[in-house]
């Protein structure tokens, strides 16, 4: 059974996404990043992330979701992050980072996806972040957080 959305519900859903992207940009800027929201409605095939950030010599492409308890990131959206970084950012792969950002209520969870998973076709059909999960990325440190920092 297919559920149809009213136009007002669709607008409300999109505003939540815009709000989360804007909050993330401000949080990144407070943490020492240069960050911008890419103002594109992005169901297109263009390889554009929701938010682009840079700190020192590292560039970060963020896909942002707003949800209550869990957020799903389809493979196509994760692939766009890597295509953006691979095709449009002329740096070494060690300096380019694809990050999934789940805004779950007042809590943010970040998960960096590895280049190896993308190159070897190891991306799942969709990545899921639950409210109880621990991320592998922190804004303060940038890059992937070590196991000790996650605990």
N, CA, C and O atoms as a GROMACS GRO file, in nm:
protein
  604
    1UNK      N    1   0.084  -0.118   0.000
    1UNK     CA    2   0.000   0.000   0.000
    1UNK      C    3   0.089   0.125   0.000
    1UNK      O    4   0.174   0.140   0.088
    2UNK      N    5   0.070   0.209  -0.094
    2UNK     CA    6   0.152   0.328  -0.109
    2UNK      C    7   0.091   0.444  -0.032
    2UNK      O    8  -0.029   0.469  -0.042
    3UNK      N    9   0.174   0.514   0.045
    3UNK     CA   10   0.127   0.628   0.122
    3UNK      C   11   0.155   0.755   0.044
    3UNK      O   12   0.267   0.778  -0.001
    4UNK      N   13   0.054   0.836   0.028
    4UNK     CA   14   0.076   0.963  -0.043
    4UNK      C   15   0.093   1.074   0.060
    4UNK      O   16   0.023   1.080   0.161
    5UNK      N   17   0.186   1.161   0.032
    5UNK     CA   18   0.214   1.273   0.120
    5UNK      C   19   0.139   1.397   0.072
    5UNK      O   20   0.127   1.423  -0.048
    6UNK      N   21   0.089   1.471   0.168
    6UNK     CA   22   0.032   1.600   0.135
    6UNK      C   23   0.148   1.697   0.111
    6UNK      O   24   0.257   1.678   0.164
    7UNK      N   25   0.124   1.798   0.034
    7UNK     CA   26   0.226   1.898   0.004
    7UNK      C   27   0.278   1.963   0.132
    7UNK      O   28   0.398   1.988   0.144
    8UNK      N   29   0.190   1.991   0.227
    8UNK     CA   30   0.233   2.053   0.353
    8UNK      C   31   0.326   1.960   0.432
    8UNK      O   32   0.421   2.006   0.496
    9UNK      N   33   0.298   1.829   0.429
    9UNK     CA   34   0.385   1.732   0.498
    9UNK      C   35   0.522   1.726   0.432
    9UNK      O   36   0.624   1.716   0.501
   10UNK      N   37   0.524   1.731   0.301
   10UNK     CA   38   0.651   1.729   0.228
   10UNK      C   39   0.735   1.852   0.260
   10UNK      O   40   0.856   1.841   0.279
   11UNK      N   41   0.672   1.968   0.265
   11UNK     CA   42   0.743   2.092   0.298
   11UNK      C   43   0.800   2.087   0.440
   11UNK      O   44   0.913   2.129   0.464
   12UNK      N   45   0.720   2.035   0.533
   12UNK     CA   46   0.765   2.022   0.672
   12UNK      C   47   0.886   1.930   0.680
   12UNK      O   48   0.982   1.960   0.751
   13UNK      N   49   0.882   1.817   0.611
   13UNK     CA   50   0.992   1.720   0.609
   13UNK      C   51   1.118   1.783   0.551
   13UNK      O   52   1.228   1.762   0.604
   14UNK      N   53   1.105   1.860   0.443
   14UNK     CA   54   1.220   1.925   0.382
   14UNK      C   55   1.278   2.032   0.472
   14UNK      O   56   1.400   2.048   0.479
   15UNK      N   57   1.192   2.108   0.543
   15UNK     CA   58   1.240   2.212   0.637
   15UNK      C   59   1.325   2.150   0.747
   15UNK      O   60   1.425   2.209   0.788
   16UNK      N   61   1.285   2.031   0.796
   16UNK     CA   62   1.363   1.964   0.900
   16UNK      C   63   1.504   1.935   0.848
   16UNK      O   64   1.601   1.953   0.921
   17UNK      N   65   1.515   1.890   0.724
   17UNK     CA   66   1.645   1.863   0.666
   17UNK      C   67   1.728   1.989   0.652
   17UNK      O   68   1.847   1.989   0.684
   18UNK      N   69   1.668   2.096   0.604
   18UNK     CA   70   1.739   2.224   0.590
   18UNK      C   71   1.786   2.273   0.726
   18UNK      O   72   1.898   2.323   0.740
   19UNK      N   73   1.699   2.260   0.826
   19UNK     CA   74   1.734   2.302   0.962
   19UNK      C   75   1.858   2.225   1.012
   19UNK      O   76   1.952   2.286   1.064
   20UNK      N   77   1.858   2.094   0.996
   20UNK     CA   78   1.971   2.014   1.042
   20UNK      C   79   2.099   2.049   0.968
   20UNK      O   80   2.206   2.055   1.029
   21UNK      N   81   2.089   2.073   0.840
   21UNK     CA   82   2.208   2.110   0.763
   21UNK      C   83   2.263   2.244   0.812
   21UNK      O   84   2.385   2.260   0.825
   22UNK      N   85   2.176   2.339   0.839
   22UNK     CA   86   2.218   2.471   0.889
   22UNK      C   87   2.282   2.459   1.027
   22UNK      O   88   2.384   2.523   1.054
   23UNK      N   89   2.222   2.379   1.115
   23UNK     CA   90   2.279   2.359   1.249
   23UNK      C   91   2.416   2.294   1.238
   23UNK      O   92   2.508   2.333   1.309
   24UNK      N   93   2.432   2.196   1.150
   24UNK     CA   94   2.561   2.130   1.133
   24UNK      C   95   2.667   2.229   1.086
   24UNK      O   96   2.780   2.228   1.136
   25UNK      N   97   2.632   2.316   0.991
   25UNK     CA   98   2.728   2.416   0.943
   25UNK      C   99   2.775   2.504   1.058
   25UNK      O  100   2.894   2.531   1.071
   26UNK      N  101   2.682   2.549   1.142
   26UNK     CA  102   2.719   2.634   1.256
   26UNK      C  103   2.806   2.558   1.356
   26UNK      O  104   2.903   2.614   1.408
   27UNK      N  105   2.774   2.431   1.382
   27UNK     CA  106   2.856   2.349   1.473
   27UNK      C  107   2.997   2.328   1.417
   27UNK      O  108   3.095   2.334   1.490
   28UNK      N  109   3.004   2.304   1.288
   28UNK     CA  110   3.135   2.287   1.224
   28UNK      C  111   3.217   2.416   1.235
   28UNK      O  112   3.336   2.411   1.267
   29UNK      N  113   3.155   2.529   1.210
   29UNK     CA  114   3.226   2.657   1.217
   29UNK      C  115   3.276   2.683   1.359
   29UNK      O  116   3.387   2.732   1.377
   30UNK      N  117   3.194   2.650   1.460
   30UNK     CA  118   3.237   2.665   1.600
   30UNK      C  119   3.354   2.573   1.634
   30UNK      O  120   3.433   2.604   1.723
   31UNK      N  121   3.365   2.461   1.562
   31UNK     CA  122   3.472   2.365   1.586
   31UNK      C  123   3.596   2.391   1.500
   31UNK      O  124   3.687   2.309   1.497
   32UNK      N  125   3.599   2.504   1.430
   32UNK     CA  126   3.718   2.543   1.355
   32UNK      C  127   3.721   2.504   1.209
   32UNK      O  128   3.826   2.512   1.145
   33UNK      N  129   3.608   2.463   1.155
   33UNK     CA  130   3.601   2.427   1.013
   33UNK      C  131   3.551   2.548   0.933
   33UNK      O  132   3.483   2.635   0.987
   34UNK      N  133   3.585   2.552   0.807
   34UNK     CA  134   3.517   2.638   0.710
   34UNK      C  135   3.410   2.548   0.650
   34UNK      O  136   3.442   2.442   0.595
   35UNK      N  137   3.284   2.587   0.659
   35UNK     CA  138   3.176   2.499   0.615
   35UNK      C  139   3.066   2.576   0.546
   35UNK      O  140   3.039   2.691   0.579
   36UNK      N  141   3.003   2.511   0.447
   36UNK     CA  142   2.889   2.568   0.377
   36UNK      C  143   2.787   2.458   0.349
   36UNK      O  144   2.821   2.342   0.331
   37UNK      N  145   2.662   2.500   0.347
   37UNK     CA  146   2.554   2.411   0.307
   37UNK      C  147   2.539   2.424   0.157
   37UNK      O  148   2.541   2.535   0.104
   38UNK      N  149   2.525   2.312   0.088
   38UNK     CA  150   2.505   2.316  -0.057
   38UNK      C  151   2.354   2.331  -0.080
   38UNK      O  152   2.279   2.237  -0.055
   39UNK      N  153   2.310   2.448  -0.126
   39UNK     CA  154   2.166   2.476  -0.136
   39UNK      C  155   2.104   2.415  -0.262
   39UNK      O  156   2.064   2.486  -0.354
   40UNK      N  157   2.097   2.284  -0.263
   40UNK     CA  158   2.044   2.212  -0.379
   40UNK      C  159   1.945   2.108  -0.329
   40UNK      O  160   1.975   2.035  -0.234
   41UNK      N  161   1.832   2.102  -0.388
   41UNK     CA  162   1.743   1.990  -0.362
   41UNK      C  163   1.807   1.873  -0.435
   41UNK      O  164   1.814   1.874  -0.558
   42UNK      N  165   1.855   1.773  -0.362
   42UNK     CA  166   1.949   1.680  -0.421
   42UNK      C  167   1.898   1.539  -0.447
   42UNK      O  168   1.970   1.444  -0.419
   43UNK      N  169   1.776   1.522  -0.498
   43UNK     CA  170   1.744   1.389  -0.545
   43UNK      C  171   1.802   1.367  -0.686
   43UNK      O  172   1.777   1.264  -0.749
   44UNK      N  173   1.880   1.465  -0.732
   44UNK     CA  174   1.939   1.456  -0.866
   44UNK      C  175   2.056   1.359  -0.866
   44UNK      O  176   2.097   1.309  -0.761
   45UNK      N  177   2.109   1.334  -0.982
   45UNK     CA  178   2.224   1.245  -0.996
   45UNK      C  179   2.356   1.320  -0.981
   45UNK      O  180   2.462   1.258  -0.988
   46UNK      N  181   2.351   1.452  -0.963
   46UNK     CA  182   2.473   1.528  -0.945
   46UNK      C  183   2.543   1.486  -0.815
   46UNK      O  184   2.478   1.467  -0.713
   47UNK      N  185   2.675   1.471  -0.820
   47UNK     CA  186   2.747   1.427  -0.700
   47UNK      C  187   2.773   1.542  -0.603
   47UNK      O  188   2.886   1.590  -0.592
   48UNK      N  189   2.668   1.586  -0.535
   48UNK     CA  190   2.683   1.697  -0.441
   48UNK      C  191   2.641   1.654  -0.301
   48UNK      O  192   2.536   1.593  -0.284
   49UNK      N  193   2.723   1.685  -0.200
   49UNK     CA  194   2.685   1.655  -0.062
   49UNK      C  195   2.590   1.761  -0.009
   49UNK      O  196   2.565   1.862  -0.075
   50UNK      N  197   2.536   1.738   0.110
   50UNK     CA  198   2.451   1.838   0.175
   50UNK      C  199   2.534   1.951   0.233
   50UNK      O  200   2.495   2.068   0.226
   51UNK      N  201   2.650   1.916   0.290
   51UNK     CA  202   2.740   2.013   0.353
   51UNK      C  203   2.883   1.979   0.313
   51UNK      O  204   2.922   1.863   0.309
   52UNK      N  205   2.960   2.083   0.283
   52UNK     CA  206   3.103   2.070   0.253
   52UNK      C  207   3.179   2.147   0.360
   52UNK      O  208   3.142   2.259   0.394
   53UNK      N  209   3.285   2.086   0.412
   53UNK     CA  210   3.364   2.153   0.514
   53UNK      C  211   3.513   2.129   0.488
   53UNK      O  212   3.552   2.030   0.426
   54UNK      N  213   3.593   2.222   0.539
   54UNK     CA  214   3.738   2.208   0.529
   54UNK      C  215   3.799   2.253   0.661
   54UNK      O  216   3.758   2.353   0.720
   55UNK      N  217   3.897   2.177   0.706
   55UNK     CA  218   3.977   2.218   0.822
   55UNK      C  219   4.119   2.176   0.792
   55UNK      O  220   4.146   2.061   0.759
   56UNK      N  221   4.210   2.273   0.803
   56UNK     CA  222   4.350   2.253   0.764
   56UNK      C  223   4.352   2.203   0.620
   56UNK      O  224   4.295   2.268   0.532
   57UNK      N  225   4.415   2.090   0.594
   57UNK     CA  226   4.425   2.039   0.457
   57UNK      C  227   4.321   1.931   0.425
   57UNK      O  228   4.326   1.870   0.318
   58UNK      N  229   4.228   1.907   0.516
   58UNK     CA  230   4.128   1.802   0.497
   58UNK      C  231   3.995   1.860   0.451
   58UNK      O  232   3.953   1.966   0.495
   59UNK      N  233   3.928   1.786   0.360
   59UNK     CA  234   3.798   1.824   0.309
   59UNK      C  235   3.698   1.715   0.348
   59UNK      O  236   3.727   1.596   0.339
   60UNK      N  237   3.579   1.758   0.392
   60UNK     CA  238   3.476   1.668   0.439
   60UNK      C  239   3.348   1.690   0.360
   60UNK      O  240   3.305   1.804   0.341
   61UNK      N  241   3.287   1.582   0.314
   61UNK     CA  242   3.158   1.587   0.247
   61UNK      C  243   3.058   1.517   0.338
   61UNK      O  244   3.076   1.400   0.373
   62UNK      N  245   2.952   1.587   0.378
   62UNK     CA  246   2.853   1.534   0.472
   62UNK      C  247   2.720   1.509   0.402
   62UNK      O  248   2.673   1.592   0.325
   63UNK      N  249   2.661   1.394   0.430
   63UNK     CA  250   2.522   1.367   0.397
   63UNK      C  251   2.447   1.375   0.529
   63UNK      O  252   2.484   1.306   0.625
   64UNK      N  253   2.343   1.458   0.536
   64UNK     CA  254   2.276   1.488   0.663
   64UNK      C  255   2.133   1.435   0.661
   64UNK      O  256   2.060   1.453   0.563
   65UNK      N  257   2.093   1.370   0.771
   65UNK     CA  258   1.956   1.323   0.788
   65UNK      C  259   1.904   1.369   0.924
   65UNK      O  260   1.979   1.373   1.022
   66UNK      N  261   1.777   1.404   0.928
   66UNK     CA  262   1.710   1.441   1.052
   66UNK      C  263   1.605   1.335   1.080
   66UNK      O  264   1.520   1.307   0.996
   67UNK      N  265   1.612   1.274   1.199
   67UNK     CA  266   1.517   1.169   1.235
   67UNK      C  267   1.501   1.165   1.387
   67UNK      O  268   1.569   1.239   1.459
   68UNK      N  269   1.412   1.080   1.434
   68UNK     CA  270   1.392   1.068   1.579
   68UNK      C  271   1.479   0.960   1.640
   68UNK      O  272   1.551   0.984   1.737
   69UNK      N  273   1.472   0.838   1.584
   69UNK     CA  274   1.539   0.724   1.647
   69UNK      C  275   1.645   0.659   1.558
   69UNK      O  276   1.741   0.601   1.609
   70UNK      N  277   1.628   0.667   1.428
   70UNK     CA  278   1.725   0.609   1.336
   70UNK      C  279   1.718   0.681   1.203
   70UNK      O  280   1.615   0.735   1.164
   71UNK      N  281   1.831   0.681   1.134
   71UNK     CA  282   1.840   0.747   1.004
   71UNK      C  283   1.896   0.648   0.903
   71UNK      O  284   1.991   0.575   0.931
   72UNK      N  285   1.837   0.646   0.785
   72UNK     CA  286   1.883   0.561   0.677
   72UNK      C  287   1.950   0.645   0.569
   72UNK      O  288   1.901   0.752   0.532
   73UNK      N  289   2.063   0.596   0.520
   73UNK     CA  290   2.138   0.662   0.413
   73UNK      C  291   2.148   0.563   0.297
   73UNK      O  292   2.224   0.467   0.305
   74UNK      N  293   2.072   0.585   0.189
   74UNK     CA  294   2.079   0.494   0.074
   74UNK      C  295   2.218   0.494   0.008
   74UNK      O  296   2.289   0.594   0.010
   75UNK      N  297   2.253   0.381  -0.049
   75UNK     CA  298   2.383   0.366  -0.115
   75UNK      C  299   2.407   0.475  -0.218
   75UNK      O  300   2.519   0.525  -0.230
   76UNK      N  301   2.305   0.512  -0.294
   76UNK     CA  302   2.321   0.613  -0.398
   76UNK      C  303   2.370   0.746  -0.338
   76UNK      O  304   2.452   0.814  -0.399
   77UNK      N  305   2.320   0.783  -0.220
   77UNK     CA  306   2.362   0.909  -0.158
   77UNK      C  307   2.505   0.898  -0.105
   77UNK      O  308   2.580   0.996  -0.110
   78UNK      N  309   2.543   0.784  -0.054
   78UNK     CA  310   2.680   0.764  -0.006
   78UNK      C  311   2.776   0.767  -0.125
   78UNK      O  312   2.884   0.826  -0.119
   79UNK      N  313   2.734   0.703  -0.233
   79UNK     CA  314   2.815   0.703  -0.356
   79UNK      C  315   2.838   0.845  -0.407
   79UNK      O  316   2.947   0.875  -0.457
   80UNK      N  317   2.738   0.932  -0.396
   80UNK     CA  318   2.753   1.072  -0.440
   80UNK      C  319   2.862   1.144  -0.361
   80UNK      O  320   2.934   1.226  -0.416
   81UNK      N  321   2.873   1.114  -0.230
   81UNK     CA  322   2.978   1.177  -0.151
   81UNK      C  323   3.115   1.142  -0.207
   81UNK      O  324   3.201   1.228  -0.225
   82UNK      N  325   3.135   1.013  -0.234
   82UNK     CA  326   3.265   0.970  -0.286
   82UNK      C  327   3.290   1.021  -0.427
   82UNK      O  328   3.403   1.056  -0.460
   83UNK      N  329   3.187   1.025  -0.510
   83UNK     CA  330   3.204   1.079  -0.645
   83UNK      C  331   3.242   1.226  -0.638
   83UNK      O  332   3.330   1.270  -0.712
   84UNK      N  333   3.178   1.302  -0.551
   84UNK     CA  334   3.212   1.444  -0.533
   84UNK      C  335   3.359   1.457  -0.494
   84UNK      O  336   3.434   1.532  -0.557
   85UNK      N  337   3.400   1.384  -0.391
   85UNK     CA  338   3.538   1.393  -0.342
   85UNK      C  339   3.638   1.346  -0.448
   85UNK      O  340   3.744   1.406  -0.466
   86UNK      N  341   3.604   1.238  -0.517
   86UNK     CA  342   3.695   1.178  -0.616
   86UNK      C  343   3.708   1.266  -0.740
   86UNK      O  344   3.819   1.285  -0.792
   87UNK      N  345   3.597   1.318  -0.789
   87UNK     CA  346   3.598   1.391  -0.916
   87UNK      C  347   3.629   1.540  -0.902
   87UNK      O  348   3.682   1.600  -0.995
   88UNK      N  349   3.596   1.599  -0.787
   88UNK     CA  350   3.602   1.745  -0.778
   88UNK      C  351   3.699   1.801  -0.675
   88UNK      O  352   3.720   1.922  -0.671
   89UNK      N  353   3.757   1.718  -0.594
   89UNK     CA  354   3.851   1.767  -0.492
   89UNK      C  355   3.989   1.712  -0.523
   89UNK      O  356   4.014   1.592  -0.506
   90UNK      N  357   4.082   1.798  -0.569
   90UNK     CA  358   4.214   1.752  -0.614
   90UNK      C  359   4.314   1.734  -0.499
   90UNK      O  360   4.417   1.802  -0.494
   91UNK      N  361   4.284   1.644  -0.407
   91UNK     CA  362   4.372   1.613  -0.294
   91UNK      C  363   4.392   1.463  -0.288
   91UNK      O  364   4.326   1.387  -0.359
   92UNK      N  365   4.484   1.420  -0.203
   92UNK     CA  366   4.502   1.277  -0.184
   92UNK      C  367   4.384   1.222  -0.105
   92UNK      O  368   4.316   1.297  -0.035
   93UNK      N  369   4.358   1.094  -0.117
   93UNK     CA  370   4.243   1.033  -0.050
   93UNK      C  371   4.251   1.042   0.102
   93UNK      O  372   4.149   1.043   0.170
   94UNK      N  373   4.371   1.049   0.155
   94UNK     CA  374   4.388   1.060   0.301
   94UNK      C  375   4.332   1.193   0.352
   94UNK      O  376   4.302   1.207   0.471
   95UNK      N  377   4.317   1.290   0.263
   95UNK     CA  378   4.269   1.424   0.301
   95UNK      C  379   4.121   1.446   0.269
   95UNK      O  380   4.068   1.553   0.295
   96UNK      N  381   4.054   1.345   0.213
   96UNK     CA  382   3.914   1.357   0.173
   96UNK      C  383   3.831   1.257   0.253
   96UNK      O  384   3.864   1.139   0.261
   97UNK      N  385   3.721   1.308   0.312
   97UNK     CA  386   3.644   1.226   0.404
   97UNK      C  387   3.495   1.234   0.372
   97UNK      O  388   3.439   1.342   0.358
   98UNK      N  389   3.431   1.117   0.362
   98UNK     CA  390   3.286   1.107   0.343
   98UNK      C  391   3.224   1.074   0.478
   98UNK      O  392   3.257   0.973   0.539
   99UNK      N  393   3.133   1.162   0.524
   99UNK     CA  394   3.078   1.146   0.659
   99UNK      C  395   2.925   1.149   0.653
   99UNK      O  396   2.865   1.236   0.589
  100UNK      N  397   2.863   1.052   0.720
  100UNK     CA  398   2.718   1.049   0.736
  100UNK      C  399   2.686   1.116   0.869
  100UNK      O  400   2.747   1.084   0.971
  101UNK      N  401   2.592   1.208   0.868
  101UNK     CA  402   2.556   1.283   0.989
  101UNK      C  403   2.408   1.263   1.019
  101UNK      O  404   2.322   1.303   0.941
  102UNK      N  405   2.380   1.200   1.133
  102UNK     CA  406   2.242   1.177   1.174
  102UNK      C  407   2.208   1.271   1.289
  102UNK      O  408   2.271   1.266   1.394
  103UNK      N  409   2.109   1.356   1.269
  103UNK     CA  410   2.062   1.450   1.371
  103UNK      C  411   1.938   1.386   1.434
  103UNK      O  412   1.828   1.392   1.378
  104UNK      N  413   1.959   1.326   1.550
  104UNK     CA  414   1.853   1.249   1.617
  104UNK      C  415   1.811   1.323   1.743
  104UNK      O  416   1.868   1.304   1.850
  105UNK      N  417   1.710   1.408   1.730
  105UNK     CA  418   1.669   1.493   1.842
  105UNK      C  419   1.777   1.597   1.866
  105UNK      O  420   1.811   1.675   1.777
  106UNK      N  421   1.831   1.600   1.988
  106UNK     CA  422   1.939   1.694   2.019
  106UNK      C  423   2.075   1.630   2.001
  106UNK      O  424   2.177   1.696   2.022
  107UNK      N  425   2.079   1.505   1.962
  107UNK     CA  426   2.203   1.429   1.952
  107UNK      C  427   2.247   1.416   1.806
  107UNK      O  428   2.166   1.389   1.716
  108UNK      N  429   2.376   1.434   1.784
  108UNK     CA  430   2.436   1.410   1.653
  108UNK      C  431   2.520   1.283   1.661
  108UNK      O  432   2.591   1.261   1.760
  109UNK      N  433   2.511   1.200   1.558
  109UNK     CA  434   2.599   1.083   1.545
  109UNK      C  435   2.661   1.092   1.405
  109UNK      O  436   2.591   1.107   1.305
  110UNK      N  437   2.794   1.081   1.402
  110UNK     CA  438   2.867   1.090   1.275
  110UNK      C  439   2.936   0.958   1.246
  110UNK      O  440   2.993   0.895   1.335
  111UNK      N  441   2.928   0.916   1.121
  111UNK     CA  442   2.997   0.794   1.079
  111UNK      C  443   3.073   0.821   0.951
  111UNK      O  444   3.015   0.857   0.848
  112UNK      N  445   3.204   0.804   0.958
  112UNK     CA  446   3.286   0.819   0.838
  112UNK      C  447   3.287   0.686   0.764
  112UNK      O  448   3.305   0.580   0.824
  113UNK      N  449   3.268   0.693   0.633
  113UNK     CA  450   3.267   0.574   0.548
  113UNK      C  451   3.404   0.565   0.480
  113UNK      O  452   3.457   0.666   0.434
  114UNK      N  453   3.459   0.446   0.474
  114UNK     CA  454   3.596   0.430   0.423
  114UNK      C  455   3.601   0.424   0.271
  114UNK      O  456   3.508   0.378   0.204
  115UNK      N  457   3.711   0.474   0.218
  115UNK     CA  458   3.736   0.468   0.075
  115UNK      C  459   3.741   0.324   0.027
  115UNK      O  460   3.696   0.294  -0.083
  116UNK      N  461   3.796   0.235   0.109
  116UNK     CA  462   3.808   0.094   0.070
  116UNK      C  463   3.671   0.032   0.043
  116UNK      O  464   3.654  -0.041  -0.054
  117UNK      N  465   3.574   0.062   0.129
  117UNK     CA  466   3.439   0.009   0.109
  117UNK      C  467   3.381   0.057  -0.024
  117UNK      O  468   3.317  -0.019  -0.097
  118UNK      N  469   3.404   0.184  -0.055
  118UNK     CA  470   3.351   0.238  -0.180
  118UNK      C  471   3.421   0.179  -0.301
  118UNK      O  472   3.356   0.139  -0.397
  119UNK      N  473   3.553   0.172  -0.297
  119UNK     CA  474   3.630   0.122  -0.412
  119UNK      C  475   3.601  -0.025  -0.442
  119UNK      O  476   3.595  -0.064  -0.558
  120UNK      N  477   3.584  -0.104  -0.338
  120UNK     CA  478   3.563  -0.248  -0.358
  120UNK      C  479   3.416  -0.285  -0.375
  120UNK      O  480   3.381  -0.402  -0.380
  121UNK      N  481   3.330  -0.184  -0.384
  121UNK     CA  482   3.188  -0.210  -0.399
  121UNK      C  483   3.126  -0.266  -0.272
  121UNK      O  484   3.026  -0.338  -0.277
  122UNK      N  485   3.186  -0.234  -0.157
  122UNK     CA  486   3.140  -0.289  -0.030
  122UNK      C  487   3.038  -0.203   0.042
  122UNK      O  488   3.011  -0.226   0.160
  123UNK      N  489   2.982  -0.104  -0.026
  123UNK     CA  490   2.880  -0.022   0.040
  123UNK      C  491   2.750  -0.103   0.052
  123UNK      O  492   2.710  -0.169  -0.044
  124UNK      N  493   2.685  -0.097   0.168
  124UNK     CA  494   2.556  -0.167   0.180
  124UNK      C  495   2.449  -0.096   0.100
  124UNK      O  496   2.468   0.018   0.057
  125UNK      N  497   2.335  -0.162   0.080
  125UNK     CA  498   2.224  -0.098   0.008
  125UNK      C  499   2.181   0.028   0.079
  125UNK      O  500   2.142   0.126   0.016
  126UNK      N  501   2.188   0.026   0.212
  126UNK     CA  502   2.164   0.146   0.291
  126UNK      C  503   2.237   0.133   0.423
  126UNK      O  504   2.248   0.025   0.481
  127UNK      N  505   2.287   0.245   0.469
  127UNK     CA  506   2.356   0.250   0.599
  127UNK      C  507   2.254   0.302   0.700
  127UNK      O  508   2.180   0.396   0.671
  128UNK      N  509   2.252   0.242   0.818
  128UNK     CA  510   2.157   0.285   0.921
  128UNK      C  511   2.234   0.331   1.044
  128UNK      O  512   2.328   0.265   1.089
  129UNK      N  513   2.192   0.445   1.098
  129UNK     CA  514   2.248   0.494   1.224
  129UNK      C  515   2.134   0.502   1.324
  129UNK      O  516   2.034   0.570   1.301
  130UNK      N  517   2.151   0.431   1.436
  130UNK     CA  518   2.051   0.431   1.543
  130UNK      C  519   2.089   0.533   1.649
  130UNK      O  520   2.206   0.568   1.664
  131UNK      N  521   1.989   0.579   1.724
  131UNK     CA  522   2.012   0.678   1.828
  131UNK      C  523   2.108   0.625   1.936
  131UNK      O  524   2.177   0.705   2.000
  132UNK      N  525   2.113   0.494   1.957
  132UNK     CA  526   2.199   0.434   2.058
  132UNK      C  527   2.341   0.407   2.008
  132UNK      O  528   2.428   0.371   2.086
  133UNK      N  529   2.365   0.424   1.878
  133UNK     CA  530   2.497   0.396   1.819
  133UNK      C  531   2.601   0.496   1.867
  133UNK      O  532   2.569   0.607   1.909
  134UNK      N  533   2.725   0.455   1.859
  134UNK     CA  534   2.840   0.544   1.877
  134UNK      C  535   2.897   0.568   1.737
  134UNK      O  536   2.911   0.475   1.658
  135UNK      N  537   2.930   0.690   1.709
  135UNK     CA  538   2.988   0.720   1.579
  135UNK      C  539   3.138   0.693   1.578
  135UNK      O  540   3.197   0.665   1.683
  136UNK      N  541   3.199   0.701   1.462
  136UNK     CA  542   3.344   0.684   1.450
  136UNK      C  543   3.412   0.814   1.407
  136UNK      O  544   3.524   0.812   1.356
  137UNK      N  545   3.343   0.928   1.427
  137UNK     CA  546   3.393   1.057   1.383
  137UNK      C  547   3.347   1.161   1.485
  137UNK      O  548   3.233   1.158   1.530
  138UNK      N  549   3.436   1.253   1.521
  138UNK     CA  550   3.398   1.364   1.609
  138UNK      C  551   3.436   1.496   1.542
  138UNK      O  552   3.537   1.504   1.472
  139UNK      N  553   3.355   1.597   1.564
  139UNK     CA  554   3.383   1.728   1.505
  139UNK      C  555   3.510   1.788   1.565
  139UNK      O  556   3.588   1.853   1.494
  140UNK      N  557   3.532   1.766   1.693
  140UNK     CA  558   3.648   1.826   1.759
  140UNK      C  559   3.779   1.774   1.700
  140UNK      O  560   3.871   1.851   1.675
  141UNK      N  561   3.786   1.645   1.680
  141UNK     CA  562   3.910   1.584   1.632
  141UNK      C  563   3.915   1.582   1.479
  141UNK      O  564   4.022   1.596   1.420
  142UNK      N  565   3.800   1.564   1.415
  142UNK     CA  566   3.798   1.546   1.271
  142UNK      C  567   3.845   1.406   1.239
  142UNK      O  568   3.883   1.332   1.330
  143UNK      N  569   3.844   1.369   1.118
  143UNK     CA  570   3.884   1.235   1.074
  143UNK      C  571   3.814   1.130   1.156
  143UNK      O  572   3.720   1.160   1.230
  144UNK      N  573   3.859   1.007   1.145
  144UNK     CA  574   3.798   0.897   1.220
  144UNK      C  575   3.847   0.899   1.363
  144UNK      O  576   3.966   0.916   1.390
  145UNK      N  577   3.754   0.881   1.455
  145UNK     CA  578   3.791   0.872   1.597
  145UNK      C  579   3.843   0.732   1.625
  145UNK      O  580   3.793   0.634   1.570
  146UNK      N  581   3.942   0.723   1.710
  146UNK     CA  582   3.994   0.591   1.745
  146UNK      C  583   3.896   0.521   1.838
  146UNK      O  584   3.806   0.585   1.892
  147UNK      N  585   3.914   0.392   1.858
  147UNK     CA  586   3.826   0.314   1.944
  147UNK      C  587   3.827   0.366   2.086
  147UNK      O  588   3.723   0.366   2.152
  148UNK      N  589   3.942   0.413   2.136
  148UNK     CA  590   3.951   0.466   2.272
  148UNK      C  591   3.865   0.590   2.288
  148UNK      O  592   3.803   0.609   2.392
  149UNK      N  593   3.861   0.676   2.186
  149UNK     CA  594   3.786   0.800   2.195
  149UNK      C  595   3.637   0.775   2.191
  149UNK      O  596   3.560   0.855   2.244
  150UNK      N  597   3.594   0.666   2.129
  150UNK     CA  598   3.451   0.636   2.118
  150UNK      C  599   3.394   0.590   2.251
  150UNK      O  600   3.275   0.609   2.277
  151UNK      N  601   3.476   0.530   2.334
  151UNK     CA  602   3.427   0.473   2.462
  151UNK      C  603   3.393   0.580   2.562
  151UNK      O  604   3.351   0.549   2.674
   0.00000   0.00000   0.00000
